[in-house]
């Protein structure tokens, strides 16, 4: 399944340097927040017993 390209990547403020995504000076504050949230989400670990960071309880009865 293809990943959805975040909207901020389509902006002229976005700089797509491998391993160094960032925004040019003057980028709107909301776009800065979106980029920061996206980059933070990439750092979330997928640990054993989780799916997308959500703990899965295989013994749950509900």
C-alpha positions as a Markdown table, in Angstrom:
| # | Residue | x | y | z |
|---|---|---|---|---|
| 1 | Unk | 0.0 | 0.0 | 0.0 |
| 2 | Unk | 1.6 | 3.3 | -1.0 |
| 3 | Unk | 2.2 | 5.9 | 1.7 |
| 4 | Unk | 0.3 | 9.2 | 1.5 |
| 5 | Unk | 2.6 | 12.1 | 0.8 |
| 6 | Unk | 2.3 | 14.7 | 3.6 |
| 7 | Unk | 0.9 | 18.1 | 2.4 |
| 8 | Unk | 3.9 | 20.0 | 3.6 |
| 9 | Unk | 6.1 | 18.2 | 1.1 |
| 10 | Unk | 4.3 | 19.9 | -1.7 |
| 11 | Unk | 5.1 | 23.4 | -0.4 |
| 12 | Unk | 7.8 | 25.6 | -1.9 |
| 13 | Unk | 9.1 | 26.1 | 1.7 |
| 14 | Unk | 9.9 | 22.4 | 2.0 |
| 15 | Unk | 13.5 | 21.2 | 1.4 |
| 16 | Unk | 13.9 | 17.5 | 0.7 |
| 17 | Unk | 17.5 | 16.8 | 1.5 |
| 18 | Unk | 18.0 | 13.1 | 2.3 |
| 19 | Unk | 18.1 | 12.7 | 6.0 |
| 20 | Unk | 17.6 | 16.4 | 6.6 |
| 21 | Unk | 14.1 | 17.4 | 5.8 |
| 22 | Unk | 13.5 | 21.0 | 6.8 |
| 23 | Unk | 11.6 | 24.2 | 5.9 |
| 24 | Unk | 13.0 | 27.4 | 4.5 |
| 25 | Unk | 12.8 | 30.5 | 6.6 |
| 26 | Unk | 9.4 | 32.1 | 6.6 |
| 27 | Unk | 7.4 | 28.9 | 6.5 |
| 28 | Unk | 4.0 | 29.2 | 8.1 |
| 29 | Unk | 3.9 | 28.2 | 11.8 |
| 30 | Unk | 1.3 | 25.5 | 11.1 |
| 31 | Unk | 3.5 | 23.9 | 8.5 |
| 32 | Unk | 6.4 | 23.9 | 11.0 |
| 33 | Unk | 4.2 | 22.1 | 13.5 |
| 34 | Unk | 3.1 | 19.5 | 10.9 |
| 35 | Unk | 6.7 | 18.8 | 9.9 |
| 36 | Unk | 7.8 | 18.5 | 13.5 |
| 37 | Unk | 4.9 | 16.1 | 14.3 |
| 38 | Unk | 5.7 | 14.0 | 11.2 |
| 39 | Unk | 9.4 | 13.7 | 12.0 |
| 40 | Unk | 8.6 | 12.8 | 15.6 |
| 41 | Unk | 6.2 | 10.1 | 14.4 |
| 42 | Unk | 9.0 | 8.5 | 12.5 |
| 43 | Unk | 11.0 | 8.1 | 15.7 |
| 44 | Unk | 8.2 | 6.1 | 17.4 |
| 45 | Unk | 9.5 | 2.5 | 17.9 |
| 46 | Unk | 7.5 | -0.5 | 16.7 |
| 47 | Unk | 8.2 | -2.7 | 19.7 |
| 48 | Unk | 7.2 | -6.4 | 20.0 |
| 49 | Unk | 3.5 | -6.6 | 20.9 |
| 50 | Unk | 2.6 | -3.3 | 19.2 |
| 51 | Unk | 1.1 | -2.2 | 16.0 |
| 52 | Unk | 1.9 | 1.4 | 15.0 |
| 53 | Unk | 2.8 | 2.1 | 18.6 |
| 54 | Unk | -0.4 | 0.7 | 20.0 |
| 55 | Unk | 0.0 | -2.0 | 22.6 |
| 56 | Unk | -1.8 | -5.2 | 21.6 |
| 57 | Unk | -3.2 | -7.3 | 24.4 |
| 58 | Unk | -3.7 | -10.8 | 22.9 |
| 59 | Unk | -5.5 | -12.0 | 26.0 |
| 60 | Unk | -8.1 | -9.3 | 26.0 |
| 61 | Unk | -11.7 | -10.5 | 26.1 |
| 62 | Unk | -13.3 | -7.4 | 24.8 |
